[in-house]
Amino acid sequence: MTAISKRYATFSITSRCLCFGELHNIWSGSSVPIQEFPSARSHRSGTVKVHHLEFNIPAQNGTWQAFELVDIETEMVSGWFLSHSDVDPVREIARILSVSGSPYEPDCGSTMNDEKTSSAGVLVINRYDWGYYDARCWGEINGQPDFSNPDHESVDIEPSESVGVVDYAQAKSQVATWRVQSQDRRRGCEAGVWMRMPMAEYKFGRFGLNDDRAAHSFLLFSGGTDFTRTSFAGHSDPLRRPETDQERFERQLREGFDFSGLQSLYMHSVSPDNIVSLRSPPPPESACLGPYPPALHILRVQELEALRLHLFVPHVPLEVATSHGLPVETSLTPNGNLAVFVEPWKDRVADLINELILSYLERVILPALSFRTPTQIAEALFGKPTVGELLNIYCHYCLTQSNVEPIPNYDADYVHSQTKYFLESRAAGQPVSIDQESLSGISRLIAYLTSEILEISSNAAGSSQRYGIVPADIRTSVCSDSELYDILQYSSVLWKGRG
C-alpha cells in the first residue's frame, strides 16, 4: 500500500452507511432508509441530465482517512479524497479516474452512471445532482422555503464550496453542530469530515465501491480541478501523468479504447441535446442495407491509402466552376497531411467505408443502370451539371469525364472488377449490362466519394487531437455533412457496426 504522509483527519463509520452532500442533502439522506447499492440513472431536468440521489450510500465500517488534494503550483485545495484504512489511496484514485474522471479533461471515461460505471464499482455524482440543485430539506435546515413546494418564492442562493460526509447514525446531530458554524470553521469530527474547496462553484463526486457494493472511498473535485496538476498535500507527483495528444492516443490504442463511435452516435441521434448534428432522424432499420460479405468489398487498405495520399476530385469545366464559385481543380490533389490509418482500427475503417459505398451502389446506382450511357445515368441521378448541390455536380463529372490521370498505387482494374461483380450480384436475378465506359465512371465516382469521406474524417480526427482516422471519425463526419448523410445514411453498419 502506498503511504501518504499527510492526512487531514480520520473518522469512523459504524452504521454501515454514510450520508453526503451539503447540510440539507445530508439531512435528507439521514431521513430516509439506508439505500441498496445505488443504480442511479440519469433523467432530464429542464435542459440538463441529472441523477436522482437519496444522499446515503452503504459504506464499509471502520476507520476512514481524509486527504486534501492540492494544486501543485498554487498549493490551494482543489479536491479531497476519503478512503477506508484498508484502501490504497493512490491506486484507488487512479482506478476511479480511469472509470469516471473530470468531464472537463480528455479521456474522462463515463460522465454519467451507466453499465460501465456499475460494473466497475463507481457511483458518479455530477454538479447538478446535489447542493442547492436538489432542494429537498433546504427550508428545514436553512430556514428558507422548501423548493420542492411549487408555491415557494424565488430566493437567491450562493453556491457552496463545501460538502460533508458523515456516518448515517450521527448525521442529524452532526448537521446540527455544523449548521451553527461558518463553512471555514467546520472540520473533521469523530463520525465524518467537512470538505471545502475555495472558489469551487461546480462540485463533482465519485464513490468507489468494494466487492460487496459498499462505498470504501470518495473523490471530491471541482470543475477547476486539473488532475495532471493535482497531488496529495505534501507530495509533488500529480494524480494523472500529463500526456501529449500523441501519447494519449497511443495509450488509448494500447488499452483497447472504443473508437467505434457507435455509442456516441446512438446517444446523439436520439437525444435532443445533439452534438452530432443529424439533418434528419436515422432511417428505419428496414430501409438499411448490409452488412455485406467482406468478399464483396471493393476497396482494400492499399486503395484507401492511395486515395489518402492523392485525393481524387473530378475536373469541373471552367465555366461551370466560375458560375458556382468552385476552384478549378485537377483530378488528383496530393495531400500528405491527412490523418493516417492505425492499428488495430485500420481494417475496421476499411470495412466501414466499404459498407457505406456498397449501400450507396445498391440503393442509388444499381436502379439507374437501366440507362445505357454514363451521361444518361448522370443526368438521371444528378440532374444537369450547371445547377444543384455541389456534391451532385462533382458526381456528374465523375461519371461523364474520361481520360483522367491514374491515381498512384491505386489498382483501378481491381476496383473495376469488384464493382462489376458487386452490381451483378445484387441484381436479384435481373440481367445487368454495364459497358466499360459506365463502369469506369462508376469507379471514378467511388474514388471521389471515398476521398470526400477520408478528407472530412481526417478533419474530425484532427479536431479530436488524434493523428489517426478511426471509425468514430467517419461516423461523426458523415452524419454531420448534410450531402453525404443524404446518400450514405442507409448503411446498417453505419448505425450498428458489423455485430
ZAMARGU-4260 file (C-alpha; in steps of 0.2 Angstrom, whole numbers, plus 5000, padded with zeros to 4 digits):
<rodrens>
0) 5000/5000/5000 | 5006/5017/4996 | 5010/5028/5011 | 5003/5045/5011 | 5011/5055/5025
5) 4999/5070/5027 | 4982/5065/5032 | 4969/5079/5036 | 4958/5069/5048 | 4952/5052/5052
10) 4934/5047/5056 | 4924/5031/5059 | 4909/5023/5051 | 4899/5011/5062 | 4882/5011/5054
15) 4887/5003/5038 | 4881/5019/5029 | 4886/5036/5026 | 4877/5052/5021 | 4884/5065/5010
20) 4882/5082/5002 | 4878/5100/5008 | 4869/5101/5025 | 4852/5099/5018 | 4857/5085/5007
25) 4865/5076/5022 | 4849/5079/5032 | 4838/5072/5018 | 4849/5057/5017 | 4848/5054/5036
30) 4829/5055/5034 | 4826/5040/5023 | 4830/5022/5024 | 4848/5016/5020 | 4849/5013/5001
35) 4854/4997/4992 | 4868/5000/4980 | 4863/5015/4970 | 4859/5011/4952 | 4855/5030/4949
40) 4852/5033/4931 | 4851/5050/4923 | 4835/5059/4918 | 4831/5075/4911 | 4828/5090/4922
45) 4825/5105/4911 | 4840/5107/4899 | 4852/5096/4909 | 4853/5077/4914 | 4854/5073/4932
50) 4854/5058/4944 | 4841/5057/4957 | 4851/5053/4973 | 4845/5049/4991 | 4861/5056/4999
55) 4865/5040/5008 | 4875/5025/5002 | 4881/5008/5010 | 4898/5010/5017 | 4912/4999/5024
60) 4913/5000/5043 | 4929/5005/5051 | 4942/5019/5051 | 4942/5031/5036 | 4955/5043/5031
65) 4953/5061/5024 | 4966/5069/5012 | 4967/5086/5005 | 4971/5087/4986 | 4981/5102/4981
70) 4986/5111/4966 | 5005/5108/4964 | 5009/5125/4959 | 4997/5136/4970 | 4996/5123/4984
75) 4977/5128/4985 | 4965/5114/4990 | 4957/5108/4973 | 4949/5092/4979 | 4948/5079/4993
80) 4950/5060/4994 | 4942/5049/5008 | 4946/5031/5010 | 4944/5016/5021 | 4960/5012/5030
85) 4961/4996/5020 | 4962/5005/5004 | 4977/5011/4994 | 4973/5029/4991 | 4985/5031/4976
90) 4979/5016/4967 | 4961/5019/4971 | 4961/5037/4964 | 4969/5030/4948 | 4955/5017/4947
95) 4941/5029/4949 | 4948/5042/4937 | 4950/5028/4924 | 4932/5024/4925 | 4924/5042/4928
100) 4935/5057/4929 | 4933/5076/4927 | 4921/5080/4912 | 4932/5095/4908 | 4948/5083/4905
105) 4951/5072/4890 | 4949/5054/4891 | 4937/5056/4906 | 4928/5040/4904 | 4909/5039/4908
110) 4902/5056/4914 | 4885/5048/4919 | 4881/5032/4928 | 4879/5018/4916 | 4883/4999/4914
115) 4902/5003/4914 | 4902/5013/4930 | 4891/5000/4938 | 4902/4985/4934 | 4917/4995/4939
120) 4910/4999/4956 | 4910/5018/4954 | 4895/5030/4958 | 4895/5046/4948 | 4889/5062/4956
125) 4888/5077/4945 | 4886/5096/4948 | 4868/5096/4946 | 4864/5081/4957 | 4867/5089/4974
130) 4869/5105/4983 | 4856/5119/4980 | 4851/5110/4964 | 4842/5097/4975 | 4832/5107/4987
135) 4824/5093/4997 | 4825/5099/5016 | 4833/5115/5011 | 4820/5125/5021 | 4821/5113/5036
140) 4840/5116/5038 | 4842/5134/5031 | 4826/5142/5036 | 4821/5146/5018 | 4806/5140/5008
145) 4806/5122/5003 | 4810/5122/4984 | 4800/5106/4982 | 4785/5116/4985 | 4779/5124/4969
150) 4772/5139/4978 | 4789/5144/4985 | 4795/5162/4982 | 4811/5164/4972 | 4826/5165/4983
155) 4844/5169/4978 | 4856/5156/4984 | 4875/5157/4983 | 4883/5141/4978 | 4893/5132/4992
160) 4911/5127/4990 | 4909/5113/5003 | 4901/5096/5006 | 4902/5084/5020 | 4902/5065/5023
165) 4896/5058/5040 | 4891/5042/5047 | 4872/5039/5045 | 4869/5036/5063 | 4877/5053/5068
170) 4871/5063/5053 | 4857/5073/5061 | 4867/5078/5076 | 4882/5082/5066 | 4872/5093/5054
175) 4865/5102/5070 | 4883/5106/5075 | 4889/5111/5058 | 4874/5122/5054 | 4879/5135/5068
180) 4897/5136/5061 | 4903/5145/5046 | 4910/5134/5032 | 4928/5139/5035 | 4926/5133/5054
185) 4919/5116/5050 | 4932/5102/5052 | 4933/5084/5054 | 4924/5075/5068 | 4923/5058/5075
190) 4910/5052/5063 | 4914/5062/5047 | 4923/5077/5039 | 4918/5093/5031 | 4927/5097/5015
195) 4930/5114/5007 | 4937/5119/4990 | 4940/5138/4989 | 4932/5146/4973 | 4924/5129/4968
200) 4907/5133/4960 | 4904/5116/4952 | 4907/5101/4963 | 4908/5083/4957 | 4909/5067/4967
205) 4914/5049/4964 | 4911/5035/4976 | 4922/5019/4974 | 4914/5003/4979 | 4921/4987/4986
210) 4916/4969/4981 | 4901/4970/4992 | 4895/4985/4984 | 4898/4996/4999 | 4907/5013/4997
215) 4926/5012/5003 | 4932/5028/4995 | 4926/5045/4989 | 4934/5058/4977 | 4928/5076/4978
220) 4934/5088/4965 | 4928/5104/4955 | 4926/5110/4938 | 4943/5118/4940 | 4952/5103/4946
225) 4966/5098/4934 | 4972/5081/4939 | 4988/5082/4930 | 4992/5097/4942 | 4984/5090/4957
230) 4993/5079/4971 | 4990/5074/4989 | 4995/5088/5001 | 5014/5087/5004 | 5018/5077/4988
235) 5023/5083/4971 | 5018/5069/4960 | 5002/5073/4950 | 4987/5061/4951 | 4987/5059/4932
240) 5003/5060/4922 | 5002/5074/4909 | 5001/5067/4891 | 5003/5075/4874 | 4989/5072/4862
245) 5000/5059/4853 | 5004/5050/4869 | 4986/5050/4875 | 4980/5042/4858 | 4994/5029/4858
250) 4989/5024/4876 | 4971/5023/4871 | 4976/5012/4856 | 4986/5000/4868 | 4972/5000/4881
255) 4958/4995/4869 | 4949/5011/4870 | 4932/5010/4860 | 4934/5021/4844 | 4919/5014/4835
260) 4909/5029/4839 | 4893/5018/4840 | 4888/5023/4857 | 4890/5041/4854 | 4881/5041/4838
265) 4866/5032/4845 | 4865/5044/4860 | 4866/5060/4849 | 4854/5053/4836 | 4840/5050/4849
270) 4844/5064/4861 | 4838/5082/4860 | 4855/5089/4865 | 4863/5084/4849 | 4882/5085/4847
275) 4882/5076/4831 | 4870/5087/4821 | 4860/5075/4811 | 4850/5083/4797 | 4836/5070/4799
280) 4832/5056/4811 | 4841/5039/4807 | 4832/5029/4793 | 4821/5015/4799 | 4831/4999/4801
285) 4820/4990/4787 | 4827/5003/4774 | 4845/5000/4778 | 4857/4989/4768 | 4871/4977/4773
290) 4881/4971/4781 | 4889/4963/4765 | 4901/4949/4765 | 4919/4955/4765 | 4922/4946/4749
295) 4911/4959/4740 | 4921/4974/4747 | 4928/4985/4733 | 4942/4995/4741 | 4957/4987/4750
300) 4968/4996/4763 | 4980/4999/4748 | 4967/5008/4738 | 4962/5018/4753 | 4980/5023/4757
305) 4982/5028/4739 | 4967/5040/4740 | 4973/5046/4757 | 4989/5052/4749 | 4981/5058/4732
310) 4963/5064/4735 | 4953/5062/4719 | 4942/5076/4713 | 4935/5077/4695 | 4938/5091/4683
315) 4925/5104/4683 | 4924/5114/4667 | 4930/5132/4669 | 4913/5140/4665 | 4904/5129/4677
320) 4917/5131/4691 | 4916/5150/4689 | 4897/5151/4689 | 4897/5141/4706 | 4912/5149/4714
325) 4922/5132/4713 | 4941/5130/4712 | 4947/5124/4696 | 4955/5108/4702 | 4965/5094/4694
330) 4958/5076/4696 | 4972/5072/4709 | 4975/5083/4724 | 4991/5077/4733 | 4989/5078/4751
335) 5002/5072/4764 | 4993/5080/4779 | 4978/5068/4781 | 4977/5058/4796 | 4984/5040/4794
340) 4977/5023/4797 | 4982/5015/4813 | 4981/4998/4820 | 4971/4989/4827 | 4957/5000/4818
345) 4964/5000/4800 | 4954/4985/4794 | 4938/4992/4803 | 4940/5009/4795 | 4941/5000/4778
350) 4926/4989/4782 | 4915/5004/4787 | 4920/5014/4771 | 4916/4999/4760 | 4899/4997/4768
355) 4895/5015/4765 | 4900/5014/4747 | 4891/4997/4744 | 4875/5003/4751 | 4876/5018/4740
360) 4879/5007/4725 | 4865/4996/4729 | 4852/5009/4733 | 4857/5023/4721 | 4867/5016/4706
365) 4860/4999/4703 | 4842/5006/4699 | 4850/5018/4687 | 4859/5005/4676 | 4844/5004/4665
370) 4851/5020/4657 | 4864/5014/4645 | 4877/5028/4644 | 4886/5037/4658 | 4878/5054/4653
375) 4861/5046/4654 | 4865/5039/4671 | 4872/5055/4677 | 4858/5066/4672 | 4845/5053/4679
380) 4854/5053/4696 | 4861/5071/4697 | 4852/5082/4685 | 4861/5095/4674 | 4879/5099/4680
385) 4875/5118/4679 | 4863/5118/4694 | 4860/5109/4710 | 4871/5104/4725 | 4890/5104/4724
390) 4891/5085/4728 | 4879/5081/4713 | 4890/5092/4701 | 4906/5083/4706 | 4897/5066/4705
395) 4890/5071/4687 | 4908/5074/4681 | 4914/5058/4689 | 4903/5048/4678 | 4905/5058/4662
400) 4923/5063/4661 | 4936/5051/4654 | 4955/5052/4651 | 4959/5056/4669 | 4976/5053/4676
405) 4979/5037/4685 | 4980/5038/4704 | 4997/5032/4710 | 4997/5014/4718 | 4978/5013/4716
410) 4973/4997/4707 | 4959/5003/4696 | 4957/4986/4687 | 4954/4978/4704 | 4941/4991/4708
415) 4933/4989/4691 | 4932/4970/4693 | 4925/4971/4711 | 4912/4985/4706 | 4905/4975/4692
420) 4904/4959/4702 | 4895/4968/4716 | 4882/4976/4705 | 4879/4960/4696 | 4877/4950/4712
425) 4864/4962/4719 | 4853/4962/4703 | 4841/4950/4710 | 4841/4939/4695 | 4839/4953/4683
430) 4852/4954/4669 | 4863/4969/4671 | 4874/4975/4657 | 4887/4988/4661 | 4898/4994/4647
435) 4916/4998/4651 | 4913/5017/4650 | 4899/5017/4663 | 4909/5005/4674 | 4924/5017/4673
440) 4913/5032/4678 | 4906/5022/4692 | 4923/5018/4698 | 4928/5036/4697 | 4913/5040/4707
445) 4918/5028/4721 | 4936/5036/4721 | 4928/5053/4723 | 4916/5049/4737 | 4929/5039/4746
450) 4941/5054/4745 | 4927/5065/4752 | 4925/5053/4767 | 4943/5052/4770 | 4946/5071/4770
455) 4932/5075/4782 | 4936/5060/4793 | 4954/5067/4794 | 4947/5084/4799 | 4937/5075/4813
460) 4952/5066/4819 | 4962/5082/4820 | 4948/5091/4830 | 4949/5077/4842 | 4968/5079/4843
465) 4971/5062/4835 | 4984/5058/4821 | 4974/5043/4815 | 4957/5040/4807 | 4946/5028/4817
470) 4928/5023/4814 | 4921/5036/4826 | 4928/5050/4814 | 4919/5043/4799 | 4903/5041/4808
475) 4904/5058/4816 | 4909/5067/4800 | 4897/5058/4788 | 4882/5061/4800 | 4887/5080/4801
480) 4889/5083/4782 | 4871/5085/4775 | 4875/5080/4757 | 4885/5064/4762 | 4872/5060/4775
485) 4858/5060/4762 | 4866/5047/4752 | 4876/5036/4764 | 4864/5035/4779 | 4856/5019/4773
490) 4871/5008/4778 | 4866/4997/4793 | 4885/4996/4798 | 4885/5015/4800 | 4872/5013/4814
495) 4875/4996/4822 | 4893/4990/4817 | 4895/4973/4809 | 4889/4965/4825
</rodrens>
